[in-house]
Amino acid sequence: MSNSTLRITEIFYSLQGETRTVGLPTVFIRLTGCPMRCVYCDTSYAFSGGETVSIDSIMSQTEQYKARYVTVTGGEPLAQKNCAKLLTRLCDAGYQVSVETGGAIDIASVDPRACVVLDIKTPASGELGKNLWSNIALLKKDDQVKFVICNRSDYEWVRFKINELDLNSRVSEILFSPSHHELSAKTLAEWIIEDRLQVRLQVQLHKILWNDEPGH
């Protein structure tokens, strides 16, 4: 690829299913490729394939939707070096930009105007060892940290990590997602209430509305 292209799986317009902008119309730019293989992954179709697209073309396609919010996701978007250039172009264009990263790659290159949604991998994800803990110090107050929780052991591990890493003072949102088909949202909600955690439960709106179909 040249220094002005990216490998893209899809660009689509939908409602944000997660994070603090849940429910808001958003353009999603899904980059191809990922160095991780989480046991619960719901976007394995983005591991390979895709199409090489210029950043100029990506910007043109994004503009057509007349949206305020843009999310760059994957796969693992930061696995492609030119992702940082795309994020800066999107920020320069005035979009509210977020980038969803699995946390195995350094986030230092991310434009500070973009919101990082850092997905810290739990033990049950199968990818705990790939967490790049140096990223924690790079988080901004406006960023968000996400945990996909598979079971009670994951939950207890996450509670410990929130305190150990002082996440409540580092970022604006700590997001808890129950692993689809492994842990019920109701059970996770009850644990959060019982322990009075200062976190946001999210239930992946796109799965409720479109049952995980690509393009949503």
C-alpha positions as CSV (number, residue, x, y, z in Angstrom):
1,M,0.0,0.0,0.0
2,S,1.1,3.6,-0.6
3,N,1.4,6.2,2.1
4,S,-2.1,7.4,1.3
5,T,-4.1,4.2,1.2
6,L,-5.8,1.8,3.7
7,R,-7.2,-1.7,3.5
8,I,-10.9,-1.3,4.1
9,T,-13.5,-4.0,4.8
10,E,-16.5,-1.7,4.7
11,I,-17.8,1.8,5.1
12,F,-21.3,2.1,6.3
13,Y,-23.8,4.4,8.0
14,S,-25.8,3.2,11.0
15,L,-26.5,3.9,14.7
16,Q,-23.7,3.7,17.1
17,G,-24.3,0.5,19.1
18,E,-21.9,1.2,22.0
19,T,-19.9,3.8,23.9
20,R,-21.2,7.1,25.1
21,T,-22.6,8.1,21.7
22,V,-24.8,5.0,21.6
23,G,-27.9,5.5,19.4
24,L,-26.4,8.4,17.4
25,P,-26.2,8.2,13.6
26,T,-22.6,7.4,12.8
27,V,-20.3,6.6,9.8
28,F,-18.3,3.5,10.5
29,I,-15.0,2.9,8.7
30,R,-13.9,-0.7,9.2
31,L,-10.3,-1.4,8.5
32,T,-9.1,-4.9,7.5
33,G,-6.8,-7.0,9.7
34,C,-6.3,-7.8,13.3
35,P,-3.4,-9.3,15.3
36,M,-5.7,-10.8,18.0
37,R,-8.2,-13.6,18.0
38,C,-10.5,-13.0,20.9
39,V,-12.8,-16.0,21.6
40,Y,-15.9,-13.9,21.3
41,C,-14.9,-11.9,18.2
42,D,-18.0,-10.8,16.1
43,T,-16.0,-9.3,13.2
44,S,-13.8,-12.1,12.0
45,Y,-14.9,-11.3,8.5
46,A,-12.6,-8.3,8.8
47,F,-9.5,-10.4,9.5
48,S,-8.6,-10.5,5.8
49,G,-9.6,-9.5,2.3
50,G,-10.9,-6.0,2.0
51,E,-10.1,-3.4,-0.6
52,T,-7.2,-1.0,-0.9
53,V,-8.8,2.5,-0.9
54,S,-7.2,6.0,-0.9
55,I,-7.7,8.2,2.1
56,D,-9.1,10.8,-0.3
57,S,-11.8,8.3,-1.4
58,I,-12.6,7.4,2.2
59,M,-13.1,11.0,3.0
60,S,-15.4,11.4,0.0
61,Q,-17.5,8.4,0.9
62,T,-17.8,9.6,4.5
63,E,-18.9,13.1,3.4
64,Q,-21.8,11.7,1.5
65,Y,-23.6,10.6,4.7
66,K,-23.6,14.2,6.2
67,A,-23.0,12.7,9.6
68,R,-21.5,14.4,12.7
69,Y,-19.9,11.2,14.2
70,V,-17.4,8.9,12.6
71,T,-16.0,5.7,14.2
72,V,-12.9,4.1,12.8
73,T,-12.9,0.4,13.8
74,G,-11.8,-3.0,12.7
75,G,-10.4,-5.6,13.0
76,E,-7.7,-3.6,14.6
77,P,-7.5,-0.2,12.9
78,L,-4.2,0.8,14.4
79,A,-2.5,-2.2,12.8
80,Q,-2.3,-0.1,9.6
81,K,0.1,2.8,10.0
82,N,-1.9,5.1,7.8
83,C,-4.8,4.9,10.2
84,A,-3.2,7.8,12.1
85,K,-3.3,9.9,8.9
86,L,-7.0,9.1,8.4
87,L,-7.9,10.1,12.0
88,T,-6.2,13.4,11.5
89,R,-8.0,14.0,8.2
90,L,-11.3,13.3,9.8
91,C,-10.6,15.5,12.8
92,D,-9.5,18.3,10.4
93,A,-12.8,18.0,8.6
94,G,-14.7,18.7,11.8
95,Y,-16.1,15.2,12.6
96,Q,-16.5,13.9,16.1
97,V,-14.1,11.0,15.7
98,S,-13.6,7.9,17.8
99,V,-11.2,5.0,17.2
100,E,-11.9,1.5,18.6
101,T,-8.7,-0.3,19.4
102,G,-8.0,-3.7,21.0
103,G,-5.2,-2.3,23.1
104,A,-2.3,-4.3,21.7
105,I,-0.8,-1.5,19.7
106,D,0.6,1.8,20.9
107,I,-1.9,4.6,20.7
108,A,0.7,7.4,20.8
109,S,0.1,8.1,17.0
110,V,-3.6,8.8,17.5
111,D,-4.6,12.5,16.9
112,P,-5.4,14.0,20.3
113,R,-8.7,15.3,19.0
114,A,-9.9,11.7,18.4
115,C,-11.5,9.8,21.2
116,V,-9.8,6.5,21.9
117,V,-12.0,3.6,22.9
118,L,-9.5,1.2,24.4
119,D,-10.7,-2.4,24.7
120,I,-8.7,-4.0,27.5
121,K,-8.6,-7.8,27.1
122,T,-9.8,-9.9,30.0
123,P,-8.5,-13.4,31.0
124,A,-11.4,-15.1,29.3
125,S,-10.9,-13.3,26.0
126,G,-7.9,-15.5,25.3
127,E,-5.7,-12.5,24.5
128,L,-4.8,-11.1,28.0
129,G,-1.1,-11.3,27.2
130,K,-1.4,-8.9,24.3
131,N,-2.6,-5.9,26.4
132,L,0.0,-3.1,26.0
133,W,-0.2,-1.6,29.4
134,S,2.0,1.4,28.5
135,N,-1.2,2.7,26.7
136,I,-2.8,3.5,30.0
137,A,-0.5,6.4,30.6
138,L,-1.4,7.8,27.2
139,L,-5.1,7.9,27.7
140,K,-6.8,11.3,27.8
141,K,-9.7,12.3,30.1
142,D,-12.0,12.3,27.1
143,D,-11.1,8.7,26.2
144,Q,-13.1,5.6,27.1
145,V,-12.0,2.1,28.3
146,K,-14.0,-1.0,27.5
147,F,-14.1,-4.4,29.0
148,V,-15.9,-7.4,27.5
149,I,-16.8,-9.6,30.4
150,C,-17.4,-13.3,30.0
151,N,-17.9,-14.6,33.5
152,R,-17.6,-13.8,37.2
153,S,-13.9,-14.3,37.2
154,D,-13.5,-11.8,34.4
155,Y,-15.7,-9.4,36.4
156,E,-13.6,-9.7,39.6
157,W,-10.4,-9.2,37.5
158,V,-11.8,-6.1,35.9
159,R,-12.8,-4.6,39.3
160,F,-9.2,-5.1,40.5
161,K,-7.8,-3.5,37.3
162,I,-10.0,-0.5,37.6
163,N,-8.6,0.3,41.0
164,E,-5.0,-0.7,40.1
165,L,-4.9,1.5,37.0
166,D,-7.0,4.3,38.6
167,L,-9.2,4.3,35.6
168,N,-12.1,6.3,37.1
169,S,-9.8,9.4,37.3
170,R,-8.1,8.8,34.0
171,V,-11.0,8.5,31.5
172,S,-14.5,9.8,31.1
173,E,-16.2,6.4,30.6
174,I,-15.5,2.8,31.7
175,L,-17.7,0.5,29.6
176,F,-18.8,-3.0,30.6
177,S,-20.1,-5.3,27.9
178,P,-21.4,-8.8,28.6
179,S,-20.0,-11.3,26.2
180,H,-22.8,-12.1,23.8
181,H,-24.3,-15.6,24.6
182,E,-21.9,-16.1,27.5
183,L,-23.1,-13.7,30.2
184,S,-26.5,-12.1,30.5
185,A,-26.8,-8.3,30.6
186,K,-29.1,-8.6,33.6
187,T,-26.6,-10.6,35.6
188,L,-23.8,-8.1,34.9
189,A,-26.1,-5.2,35.7
190,E,-26.9,-6.8,39.1
191,W,-23.2,-7.2,39.9
192,I,-22.5,-3.5,39.0
193,I,-25.4,-2.3,41.2
194,E,-24.4,-4.6,44.1
195,D,-20.8,-3.3,44.0
196,R,-21.8,0.3,43.2
197,L,-19.3,0.5,40.4
198,Q,-19.0,3.8,38.5
199,V,-19.2,2.2,35.1
200,R,-21.5,2.2,32.1
201,L,-23.3,-1.0,31.1
202,Q,-23.7,-1.4,27.4
203,V,-25.7,-4.0,25.6
204,Q,-24.7,-3.5,21.9
205,L,-27.7,-1.9,20.3
206,H,-26.7,-3.1,16.9
207,K,-27.0,-6.7,17.9
208,I,-30.5,-6.1,19.3
209,L,-31.7,-4.3,16.2
210,W,-29.8,-6.2,13.4
211,N,-28.5,-9.5,15.0
212,D,-24.9,-8.8,14.1
213,E,-25.4,-8.5,10.3
214,P,-22.4,-6.8,8.6
215,G,-23.0,-3.2,7.6
216,H,-24.7,-2.3,10.9
